[in-house]
């Protein structure tokens, strides 16, 4: 018997049916929330609500399957049991294909109802426990206080509940591979293999071997643009199946918009990742994360090397905030290990000129940013100028002038 902290939301417009099911479930020790108005039912549920839904299919002005769709917009792993009359069986079977936990045919067998409720609640308990574990793991291991880190944790936690393809992009050492590993460890493919493929124009033929190794697990591909168009279509086909054979994760330096705009990837592959692109910020854009990250890696290094944790001087921290970390977190972790064994002089770390790249003129930065915005808009609207101009809220003539300035043609974005 499951703990009574897990509940059943019972939805039926018939008061007598509500009373009968409520009595049956409460006798078994369950908390029951009876709701006679299906339009109010959605308001009862909160994020990570520890319970399941038991709903009639046919109710005045509301279809139980439509109600299930609404519930699953908020939580696609919420178990929903449907109760149906004899004539509604085909509809209920279709609902199971669309995500319902199961269905019961009237007149309901009380014993079967209790078995299904217990199974569904056990599954719900497992899902909630996994979510809490995921949240704790991300909180502890994805270190930082910046808004970006908080949003990154939340996005990974949400994506871990799906097996949809994800694209991480950004500079080296910004957490792209870390994000990929967490999605694997916390997701549905955790028990499968974690396969990495570093693609080049000369080794793209290894794709089939990588796919075979990744079955039931996660396949992480870097430089996906090195694949032939046929291979890209192969990935699209595999990711379009009802049950994806593996989770696909792509890693690159830029967003897929640029790769699609220059025809380095086929449009269909772009749309596999279009809604799940995650840009990983460099440390230069989140300096508040430098100190907690440095202390985190310092403690890990000292524990591994069996060294006492040295005191971190305030001037050292100021110097680290001024420094340009070209390899981002990876370089910061190396600095922490060197500091743990006394090989990181304060003056060297604090030198703001160390490894500084050549500065980029402001006008060029503005142009690059404007070009990226226009490119993304062209890609989203597939080169339809009227829609792009409306989206960017500028006159068509001005848009054409900007496109001419940056060498952009609408024809390159028509898929």
C-alpha positions as CSV (number, residue, x, y, z in Angstrom):
1,X,0.0,0.0,0.0
2,X,1.4,3.4,-1.0
3,X,1.7,6.3,1.4
4,X,-1.4,8.4,1.7
5,X,0.6,11.5,0.8
6,X,-0.1,10.5,-2.8
7,X,-3.6,11.5,-3.9
8,X,-6.3,10.9,-6.5
9,X,-8.1,13.7,-8.3
10,X,-11.5,12.3,-9.2
11,X,-13.4,14.0,-12.0
12,X,-17.0,13.1,-12.9
13,X,-20.1,15.2,-13.4
14,X,-22.3,12.5,-11.7
15,X,-22.4,13.2,-8.0
16,X,-23.4,9.6,-7.2
17,X,-20.4,8.2,-9.1
18,X,-18.1,10.6,-7.3
19,X,-19.4,9.5,-3.9
20,X,-19.1,5.8,-4.8
21,X,-15.5,6.1,-6.1
22,X,-14.5,8.4,-3.3
23,X,-15.8,5.9,-0.7
24,X,-13.9,3.0,-2.4
25,X,-10.6,4.8,-2.6
26,X,-10.8,6.4,0.9
27,X,-11.4,2.9,2.4
28,X,-8.1,1.9,0.9
29,X,-6.4,4.9,2.6
30,X,-6.0,7.3,-0.3
31,X,-6.6,11.0,-0.2
32,X,-9.3,11.8,-2.7
33,X,-10.2,15.2,-4.2
34,X,-13.6,14.9,-5.9
35,X,-14.4,17.4,-8.6
36,X,-17.7,17.6,-10.5
37,X,-16.7,20.5,-12.8
38,X,-14.0,19.4,-15.2
39,X,-13.3,23.0,-16.1
40,X,-12.1,23.7,-12.6
41,X,-10.0,20.5,-12.3
42,X,-6.9,22.0,-13.8
43,X,-6.7,24.7,-11.1
44,X,-6.4,22.0,-8.5
45,X,-3.0,20.8,-9.7
46,X,0.4,22.4,-9.0
47,X,3.9,21.6,-10.3
48,X,5.1,18.2,-9.2
49,X,1.7,17.4,-7.6
50,X,2.1,13.9,-6.0
51,X,-1.0,12.2,-7.4
52,X,-2.9,10.9,-10.3
53,X,-6.1,11.8,-12.2
54,X,-9.1,9.5,-12.5
55,X,-11.6,11.0,-15.0
56,X,-14.8,10.1,-16.9
57,X,-14.5,10.5,-20.6
58,X,-17.9,11.9,-21.5
59,X,-19.0,14.9,-19.5
60,X,-21.2,17.8,-20.5
61,X,-19.2,20.4,-22.5
62,X,-16.0,18.5,-21.9
63,X,-14.2,15.5,-23.3
64,X,-12.0,13.6,-20.9
65,X,-9.3,13.2,-23.6
66,X,-9.2,17.0,-24.2
67,X,-8.9,17.4,-20.4
68,X,-6.0,15.0,-20.5
69,X,-4.3,17.0,-23.2
70,X,-4.6,20.1,-21.0
71,X,-3.1,18.3,-18.0
72,X,-0.2,17.0,-20.0
73,X,0.6,20.5,-21.2
74,X,1.6,21.2,-17.6
75,X,3.0,17.8,-16.8
76,X,3.3,15.2,-19.6
77,X,4.2,12.5,-17.0
78,X,1.0,12.8,-14.9
79,X,-0.8,9.4,-14.9
80,X,-4.4,9.8,-16.1
81,X,-6.9,6.9,-15.8
82,X,-10.0,7.2,-18.0
83,X,-13.4,5.7,-17.3
84,X,-15.4,5.0,-20.4
85,X,-18.7,3.5,-21.5
86,X,-18.9,0.6,-23.9
87,X,-19.3,2.8,-27.0
88,X,-16.3,4.9,-26.1
89,X,-13.7,2.0,-26.1
90,X,-12.1,2.9,-29.4
91,X,-11.7,6.5,-28.2
92,X,-10.2,5.3,-25.0
93,X,-7.7,3.0,-26.8
94,X,-6.7,6.0,-28.9
95,X,-6.3,8.0,-25.7
96,X,-3.8,5.5,-24.3
97,X,-1.8,5.9,-27.5
98,X,-1.8,9.6,-26.8
99,X,-0.5,9.3,-23.3
100,X,-3.3,8.1,-20.9
101,X,-2.1,5.6,-18.3
102,X,-5.0,3.2,-18.9
103,X,-8.8,3.1,-19.2
104,X,-11.6,1.3,-17.4
105,X,-14.9,0.2,-19.0
106,X,-18.2,0.7,-17.2
107,X,-19.4,-0.9,-15.1
108,X,-16.1,-0.6,-13.3
109,X,-14.6,-3.6,-11.6
110,X,-13.5,-2.2,-8.1
111,X,-10.6,-4.6,-7.8
112,X,-9.2,-3.7,-11.2
113,X,-9.6,0.0,-10.4
114,X,-7.6,-0.3,-7.2
115,X,-4.8,-2.2,-9.0
116,X,-4.5,0.4,-11.7
117,X,-4.6,3.2,-9.1
118,X,-1.9,1.6,-7.1
119,X,0.3,1.0,-10.2
120,X,-0.2,4.6,-11.4
121,X,0.6,6.1,-8.0
122,X,3.7,3.9,-7.7
123,X,4.9,5.3,-11.1
124,X,4.0,8.8,-10.0
125,X,6.1,8.4,-6.8
126,X,9.1,7.3,-8.9
127,X,8.7,10.3,-11.3
128,X,8.5,12.8,-8.4
129,X,11.5,11.2,-6.6
130,X,13.5,11.4,-9.8
131,X,12.6,15.0,-10.3
132,X,13.7,15.9,-6.8
133,X,16.9,14.0,-7.2
134,X,17.5,15.8,-10.5
135,X,16.9,19.2,-8.9
136,X,19.2,18.5,-6.0
137,X,22.0,17.2,-8.3
138,X,21.8,20.2,-10.5
139,X,21.8,22.5,-7.6
140,X,24.9,20.9,-6.1
141,X,26.9,20.3,-9.2
142,X,26.0,23.1,-11.5
143,X,27.6,25.8,-9.4
144,X,26.8,29.5,-9.6
145,X,24.4,32.2,-8.6
146,X,23.8,34.0,-11.9
147,X,20.5,34.2,-13.6
148,X,21.9,32.2,-16.5
149,X,22.9,29.3,-14.2
150,X,19.5,29.2,-12.6
151,X,17.8,29.2,-15.9
152,X,20.2,26.5,-17.2
153,X,19.4,24.2,-14.2
154,X,15.6,24.7,-14.8
155,X,15.9,24.0,-18.5
156,X,18.0,20.8,-18.0
157,X,15.5,19.6,-15.4
158,X,12.6,20.1,-17.8
159,X,14.4,18.5,-20.8
160,X,15.5,15.5,-18.7
161,X,11.9,14.4,-18.7
162,X,11.8,14.1,-22.5
163,X,14.0,12.4,-25.0
164,X,13.8,15.2,-27.6
165,X,17.0,16.3,-29.4
166,X,18.9,19.2,-27.8
167,X,21.6,21.5,-29.2
168,X,24.2,23.1,-26.9
169,X,26.3,25.9,-28.3
170,X,28.9,28.3,-27.1
171,X,32.6,28.7,-26.4
172,X,34.8,25.8,-25.2
173,X,34.5,25.2,-21.4
174,X,31.2,26.8,-21.0
175,X,29.3,23.7,-19.9
176,X,28.1,22.2,-23.2
177,X,29.3,18.7,-22.5
178,X,28.4,19.0,-18.8
179,X,24.8,19.8,-19.9
180,X,24.8,16.8,-22.2
181,X,26.0,14.5,-19.5
182,X,23.4,15.7,-17.1
183,X,20.6,15.2,-19.6
184,X,21.9,11.6,-20.0
185,X,22.3,10.9,-16.3
186,X,19.0,12.4,-15.3
187,X,16.9,11.4,-18.3
188,X,15.1,8.3,-19.6
189,X,18.3,7.0,-21.3
190,X,20.4,6.9,-18.2
191,X,20.8,3.2,-18.2
192,X,22.0,3.2,-21.8
193,X,25.4,4.1,-23.2
194,X,26.7,7.7,-23.4
195,X,28.4,7.9,-26.8
196,X,30.4,10.8,-28.1
197,X,31.3,11.5,-31.7
198,X,33.8,14.2,-32.8
199,X,32.9,14.5,-36.5
200,X,35.3,15.7,-39.2
201,X,34.8,15.7,-43.0
202,X,37.0,12.7,-43.2
203,X,35.4,10.5,-40.5
204,X,31.7,11.0,-41.0
205,X,31.3,7.4,-42.2
206,X,31.6,6.3,-38.5
207,X,28.0,7.6,-38.0
208,X,26.4,4.1,-38.3
209,X,28.8,2.7,-35.8
210,X,28.0,5.5,-33.3
211,X,24.3,5.0,-33.8
212,X,24.6,1.3,-33.2
213,X,26.5,1.9,-29.9
214,X,24.0,4.5,-28.7
215,X,20.9,2.4,-29.0
216,X,18.8,2.9,-25.8
217,X,21.2,5.6,-24.6
218,X,22.5,9.0,-25.7
219,X,24.5,10.1,-28.8
220,X,26.4,13.3,-28.6
221,X,27.7,14.7,-31.9
222,X,30.1,17.6,-32.3
223,X,30.4,19.4,-35.7
224,X,27.2,17.9,-37.0
225,X,27.6,20.0,-40.2
226,X,30.4,17.5,-41.3
227,X,27.8,14.9,-42.0
228,X,26.6,14.4,-45.6
229,X,23.0,15.5,-46.4
230,X,22.0,11.8,-46.6
231,X,23.4,11.2,-43.1
232,X,21.6,14.3,-41.8
233,X,18.3,12.9,-43.2
234,X,19.1,9.6,-41.6
235,X,19.3,11.3,-38.1
236,X,16.0,13.2,-38.9
237,X,14.3,9.9,-39.7
238,X,15.5,8.2,-36.5
239,X,14.4,11.2,-34.4
240,X,11.0,11.2,-36.0
241,X,10.1,7.7,-34.9
242,X,7.4,7.4,-32.2
243,X,9.9,5.7,-30.0
244,X,13.3,7.3,-30.5
245,X,16.1,4.7,-30.5
246,X,18.4,7.1,-28.6
247,X,18.6,10.7,-27.4
248,X,20.4,12.9,-29.9
249,X,22.5,15.8,-28.5
250,X,24.4,18.2,-30.7
251,X,27.3,20.4,-29.7
252,X,28.6,23.4,-31.6
253,X,30.2,26.8,-31.4
254,X,27.2,28.7,-32.8
255,X,23.4,28.4,-32.9
256,X,22.0,26.2,-35.7
257,X,20.5,29.3,-37.3
258,X,23.9,30.1,-38.8
259,X,24.5,26.5,-40.0
260,X,21.0,26.4,-41.6
261,X,21.4,29.9,-43.2
262,X,24.6,28.8,-44.9
263,X,23.1,25.4,-46.0
264,X,25.6,23.4,-43.9
265,X,22.6,21.5,-42.4
266,X,19.3,20.5,-44.0
267,X,16.2,22.3,-42.9
268,X,14.7,19.1,-41.4
269,X,17.6,18.6,-39.1
270,X,17.4,22.3,-38.0
271,X,13.8,21.8,-37.0
272,X,14.8,18.7,-34.9
273,X,16.7,21.1,-32.6
274,X,14.9,24.4,-33.3
275,X,12.9,24.5,-30.0
276,X,15.7,23.2,-27.8
277,X,18.8,25.2,-28.5
278,X,20.7,26.2,-25.4
279,X,23.4,28.9,-25.5
280,X,26.1,28.4,-22.9
281,X,27.4,31.7,-21.5
282,X,31.2,32.3,-21.1
283,X,32.5,33.4,-17.7
284,X,33.0,36.9,-19.0
285,X,29.2,37.3,-19.1
286,X,28.6,35.9,-15.6
287,X,31.5,37.1,-13.4
288,X,29.4,36.4,-10.2
289,X,29.9,32.7,-10.9
290,X,33.7,32.8,-10.8
291,X,34.1,32.8,-7.0
292,X,31.7,29.9,-6.2
293,X,33.1,27.9,-9.2
294,X,36.7,28.5,-8.0
295,X,35.9,27.5,-4.4
296,X,34.0,24.4,-5.7
297,X,36.9,23.1,-7.8
298,X,39.4,24.1,-5.1
299,X,37.6,21.9,-2.6
300,X,37.3,19.0,-5.0
301,X,41.0,19.2,-5.9
302,X,42.1,19.4,-2.2
303,X,39.9,16.4,-1.4
304,X,41.3,14.4,-4.2
305,X,44.9,15.3,-3.5
306,X,44.5,15.0,0.3
307,X,45.6,18.7,0.8
308,X,44.2,21.2,3.3
309,X,42.0,23.8,1.6
310,X,44.1,27.0,1.5
311,X,42.6,30.4,2.3
312,X,41.4,32.4,-0.7
313,X,42.6,36.0,-0.6
314,X,40.2,38.7,-1.5
315,X,42.7,40.2,-3.9
316,X,43.0,36.9,-5.7
317,X,39.2,36.8,-6.2
318,X,39.2,40.3,-7.6
319,X,42.0,39.4,-10.0
320,X,40.1,36.3,-11.2
321,X,37.0,38.5,-11.9
322,X,39.2,40.8,-14.1
323,X,40.9,38.0,-15.9
324,X,39.8,36.7,-19.3
325,X,39.2,33.0,-19.0
326,X,39.7,31.8,-22.6
327,X,38.8,28.2,-21.8
328,X,36.1,29.3,-19.3
329,X,35.2,26.9,-16.5
330,X,37.8,24.3,-17.7
331,X,40.6,26.8,-17.3
332,X,39.2,28.0,-13.9
333,X,39.1,24.4,-12.7
334,X,42.8,24.0,-13.7
335,X,43.6,27.2,-11.8
336,X,41.9,25.9,-8.7
337,X,44.0,22.7,-8.8
338,X,47.2,24.7,-9.2
339,X,46.2,26.9,-6.3
340,X,45.5,23.8,-4.2
341,X,49.2,22.8,-4.5
342,X,50.6,26.3,-4.2
343,X,51.5,26.7,-7.9
344,X,49.3,29.7,-8.8
345,X,51.0,33.0,-7.8
346,X,48.6,35.7,-6.8
347,X,50.2,38.3,-9.1
348,X,50.0,36.1,-12.2
349,X,46.3,35.3,-11.5
350,X,45.4,38.9,-10.8
351,X,47.0,40.3,-13.9
352,X,44.1,41.5,-16.0
353,X,46.3,41.7,-19.1
354,X,47.2,38.0,-19.0
355,X,45.9,36.2,-22.2
356,X,43.8,39.2,-23.2
357,X,42.6,38.8,-26.8
358,X,42.7,41.6,-29.3
359,X,39.8,43.9,-28.5
360,X,36.9,44.1,-31.0
361,X,35.8,47.6,-32.1
362,X,32.3,48.5,-30.8
363,X,31.0,49.2,-34.3
364,X,31.9,45.7,-35.4
365,X,30.3,44.1,-32.4
366,X,27.1,46.0,-33.1
367,X,27.1,44.9,-36.7
368,X,27.7,41.3,-35.8
369,X,24.8,41.4,-33.3
370,X,22.5,43.1,-35.8
371,X,23.4,40.6,-38.5
372,X,22.7,37.7,-36.1
373,X,19.3,39.1,-35.2
374,X,18.3,39.5,-38.9
375,X,19.6,36.1,-39.8
376,X,17.6,34.4,-37.0
377,X,14.4,36.3,-38.1
378,X,15.0,35.3,-41.8
379,X,15.4,31.7,-40.7
380,X,12.3,31.7,-38.5
381,X,10.1,33.2,-41.2
382,X,11.9,31.3,-44.1
383,X,12.8,34.4,-46.0
384,X,9.3,35.9,-46.1
385,X,10.3,39.6,-46.0
386,X,6.9,41.0,-45.0
387,X,6.8,38.7,-41.9
388,X,10.5,39.4,-41.1
389,X,9.9,43.2,-41.3
390,X,6.9,42.9,-39.0
391,X,8.7,40.6,-36.6
392,X,11.7,43.1,-36.4
393,X,9.3,46.1,-36.4
394,X,11.2,48.0,-39.1
395,X,10.2,49.1,-42.6
396,X,10.8,46.7,-45.5
397,X,13.1,49.2,-47.2
398,X,15.3,49.6,-44.1
399,X,15.3,45.8,-43.8
400,X,16.5,45.4,-47.4
401,X,19.3,48.0,-46.8
402,X,20.5,46.1,-43.7
403,X,20.4,42.8,-45.6
404,X,22.4,44.2,-48.5
405,X,24.9,45.6,-46.0
406,X,25.5,42.1,-44.5
407,X,25.3,40.2,-47.7
408,X,22.1,38.4,-46.8
409,X,19.6,37.1,-49.4
410,X,16.1,36.0,-48.6
411,X,16.5,33.1,-51.1
412,X,19.0,31.4,-48.8
413,X,16.3,31.0,-46.1
414,X,13.5,29.5,-48.2
415,X,13.2,25.8,-47.2
